[in-house]
Amino acid sequence: MHLTRLLTLRSLRSRSLRFMLSAFGIVLGVAGLLSIRATNQTALQSIVKLFENTSGSAKLMITSANLDEGGYHERILRKLDTFPSLQVATPIVRVQTDLTNKNEPADGLDISFFGVNSGGLTLYGVIPSREQATRAYVITQCRFLADDNSHRREVVIVETLAAEEEIQVGERIEILTPSGTALLEVVGLMAREGPGQINNGAFGVIPLETAQNLFERGNDIDQIDLVPLQPNPSTTELAALRQSVQEFVGDDYSVTYPSGQGERMTQMLQNYQIGLNFMSGIALFVGAFLIYNAFAMTVVERTREFGMLRTIGMTRSQIMVRSYWKHPFWVYLGRELVWVWDSFLPAVSRASWR
């Protein structure tokens, strides 16, 4: 044990800076790898969780099986109203537009889970009564959309967006449409929670027919959210309901889980993951290089010491693991060092050493 301290601690004391450099390399490589892996997992789980939060009570959603079409006729909605295991089927028209009278954007870009948000406004065209039965909107000012005003051009937006653009309830906002611009009256503000998190808060809801008319969608819708009669079905029951609905609507439609959108988003972010993994590989390489460089210099400087240890009978493996004090070769090494000390060093050298 004493010999271990003599050989190891003496080296650490004389080369403390190099020891700290080696330790830093190990910490840098391992910490970089673990932190980036944790970042990947946390980001992807957050994306899936965000889709689950914005889906409200909907457990299933119906989209077009043909991704090129983008939407489908709303006649399927009347068919779903006769399905016995569903409480409500909520149609949605998703449109992307922008405010024409918005304030100038601040310097820099707003990064969200969906990438770079450059100020676009996402609008959902909904049937108010069905939408409120599906998602919990927290109205902070005035009211939600009214069912008897399905043809009126009114909108409910997120309060943070209204604050940024200095929009008050009762004002009219001007948005871009395929045929030019259109005015929408702001009848209420919602909190930035639940569905208010969509598009990083740049979100609003308008009546379904208004969305179809303004954006020239005819009678098409983009998706239908399904709320089952049982509020919290088990995984097996939900899978059986999904299979039943799929058989009911046919192969022209795709019945999926709301979190499936999050899974598709994670697939789209694979390049982002690859980039982070590449950076973690670089961190690991830098750490390994620092460790190798430090040990290489240590070996060169201690060649004479290693040569002496080899001379007295130590093998290469014994030299590499000499810090393992419980190994039996330490007993042998101690005896050999005593023998070398007494046999080869003259008394004068021993006296001067002391």
VEXFIKE-198016 format. One record per residue (C-alpha): residue in three letters; x, y, z. Coordinates in steps of 0.001 Angstrom, whole numbers, plus 500000, padded with zeros to 6 digits. Layout:
// residues N
alaXYZ;...
END
This chain:
// residues 354
met500000500000500000;his502867502338500875;leu504579501495497582;thr501410502287495671;arg501291505718497234;leu504953506221496518;leu504641505465492813;thr501207506924492144;leu500879509933494407;arg504394511124493677;ser503564511157489962;leu500309513008490546;arg502043515561492748;ser504798516269490250;arg502431516386487281;ser499282517831488861;leu498443520047485885;arg498628517125483492;phe496486515041485807;met493868517787485860;leu493988517942482054;ser493365514209481795;ala490495514394484278;phe489012517322482337;gly489181515280479122;ile487311512407480727;val484664514720482185;leu484296516620478901;gly483787513516476794;val481387511711479130;ala479410514839480096;gly479065515931476464;leu477801512527475381;leu475333512157478247;ser474029515734478116;ile473351515677474381;arg471653512294474642;ala469478513652477464;thr468704516736475353;asn467586514529472471;gln465284512446474634;thr463828515435476473;ala463125517375473270;leu461399514448471579;gln459316513615474651;ser458304517266474935;ile457111517299471326;val454945514215471837;lys453632515635475129;leu452774518922473436;phe450636517161470829;glu448882515203473574;asn448123518419475497;thr446779520257472454;ser444561517318471455;gly442377517707474564;ser439890514874475087;ala440394513490471580;lys441826509998471653;leu441777509377467909;met441992511482464772;ile441058510875461154;thr443145512244458285;ser443309511495454598;ala445171508324453685;asn446499510133450618;leu448984512707451875;asp449052514454448493;glu445389515466448740;gly445760517227452094;gly442016517130452925;tyr438755515316452285;his435022516042451974;glu433115516703455172;arg430419514162454281;ile432342511619456373;leu431370513694459420;arg427687512846459034;lys428617509194458758;leu430658509307461976;asp427751510868463878;thr426019507481463635;phe428960505549465098;pro427810504217468503;ser431058504383470515;leu431844508054469905;gln430745510986472020;val431640513675469479;ala433480513991466171;thr435112517398465722;pro436111518575462209;ile439039520948461723;val440288523024458813;arg443909524054459380;val445128527137457551;gln448348529113457716;thr448136532861457193;asp449627536094458517;leu448570539440459896;thr448915542323457462;asn448856545029460130;lys451225543339462557;asn454055545058464376;glu457566544749463027;pro459167541525464314;ala461909541819466888;asp465493541020465982;gly466175537318465953;leu463994534299465385;asp461601532577467724;ile462553528944468147;ser459846526499469141;phe459360522742469094;phe458104523147465528;gly461241524881464308;val461609528565463467;asn458483530643463939;ser458800533713461712;gly455451535240462764;gly452908533208460791;leu449417532757462213;thr447818529308462416;leu444009529292462316;tyr441695526374463025;gly438266526398461413;val435979524654463906;ile432372524028464872;pro432299525830468257;ser430083523426470209;arg432014520369469064;glu435369522062469542;gln434611523019473155;ala433567519428473850;thr436963518281472566;arg439495520835473804;ala439531522943476956;tyr439998526563475915;val440720528911478798;ile439008532163477783;thr440614535115479572;gln438554537892477956;cys434996537987476571;arg433750534815474882;phe434401531868472614;leu432893531499469145;ala429092531241469093;asp427307528435467269;asp424640530722465830;asn427294532896464160;ser428856530262461925;his428907532625458931;arg430347535587460786;arg433977536493460399;glu435110536358463996;val438191534942465692;val439517534054469142;ile443294534398469471;val445912533730472151;glu446358536578474607;thr450147536659474245;leu449784537191470506;ala447246539955471141;ala449659541640473563;glu452554541451471107;glu450486542888468260;glu448606545353470514;ile445218543868469579;gln442158544541471737;val438923542580471948;gly436404544093469534;glu439030545187467029;arg439281543816463512;ile442464542175462327;glu443429541850458697;ile444746538500457482;leu446057537204454175;thr443862534840452119;pro444242533295448650;ser441951535990447235;gly443578538930449039;thr442987540217452541;ala440056539700454899;leu438923541234458179;leu438166539182461282;glu436630540557464462;val438403539546467674;val435612538366470002;gly437764536788472714;leu441221535935474003;met442452532527475193;ala445282531627477556;arg448486530187476186;glu447883526723477568;gly446418523554476133;pro445436524324472523;gly446791527855473016;gln450301526393472691;ile449788525529469023;asn452324527220466755;asn454098528623469797;gly451075530779470678;ala450520532312467221;phe447142530618467006;gly443446531382466659;val440097529707465982;ile437418530803463533;pro434098529242462457;leu434466526271460134;glu432410527752457280;thr434319531030457520;ala437608529166457124;gln436299527184454157;asn435000530326452429;leu437973532608453064;phe440596530052452077;glu438662528505449188;arg438425525046450728;gly434888524296449544;asn433458521577451782;asp436838520045452593;ile438256519503456068;asp441741518440457174;gln441050516179460149;ile438381514941462509;asp439133514508466206;leu437237511695467914;val436197511699471578;pro435052508240472752;leu432125507704475083;gln434446506250477710;pro436605509111479026;asn439689507038479880;pro439761503872477804;ser442539501370478358;thr445200500799475731;thr443467497624474584;glu440033499287474390;leu441442502270472492;ala443213499993470027;ala439966498076469465;leu438056501342468936;arg440671502532466460;gln440362499289464512;ser436551499553464493;val436596503160463276;gln439152502294460588;glu436922499531459257;phe433923501864459466;val435440504734457434;gly437377502596454957;asp440876502639453499;asp440578506169452071;tyr441098507520455585;ser443785507023458199;val442793506645461867;thr445706507492464177;tyr446457508666467698;pro446977512405468298;ser450453511711469699;gly451233510095466348;gln451674513611464996;gly454369514100467578;glu456010510864466475;arg455965512056462859;met457455515328463993;thr460265513459465720;gln460957511650462459;met461185515005460727;leu463710516084463370;gln466046513174462697;asn468563515509461064;tyr468510517585464230;gln469219514461466258;ile472027513436463923;gly473610516871464317;leu473479516658468105;asn474896513131468072;phe477691514337465803;met478502517116468276;ser478569514604471118;gly480953512464469070;ile483228515463468618;ala483171516121472376;leu484036512479473021;phe486869512624470456;val488299515787472021;gly488196514195475457;ala489878511027474172;phe492561513085472434;leu493312515040475615;ile493579511815477584;tyr495801510178474975;asn498061513205474724;ala498456513469478488;phe499238509774478887;ala501616509783475922;met503662512583477463;thr503586510814480822;val504900507591479288;val507722509430477498;glu508789511233480670;arg508625508083482800;thr510405505772480382;arg513326505452482788;glu511023504555485677;phe509157501974483625;gly512442500540482450;met513578500061486041;leu510316498315486897;arg510731496021483914;thr514331495323484968;ile513284494065488370;gly510819491635486828;met507477493402486353;thr505504492510483271;arg503836495038480972;ser500402494304482423;gln501715494702485964;ile503053498133485137;met499729499175483566;val497684498118486603;arg500211498835489333;ser497745501157491094;tyr495671498106491991;trp497277497646495391;lys495582494325496192;his497243492545493296;pro499731489865494519;phe502570491227492422;trp502941494153494853;val504356491725497446;tyr506817490420494896;leu507671493932493753;gly508330495136497306;arg510734492281497937;glu512567492887494662;leu512913496623495332;val514391495912498749;trp516810493456497155;val517866495982494504;trp518294498671497168;asp520532496513499376;ser522534494807496633;phe523338497441493988;leu523304500858495656;pro526508501721497558;ala526346502904501098;val527473506378500075;ser524588506713497636;arg522165505490500276;ala523503507994502736;ser523317510848500217;trp519762509736499202;arg518692509915502827;
END
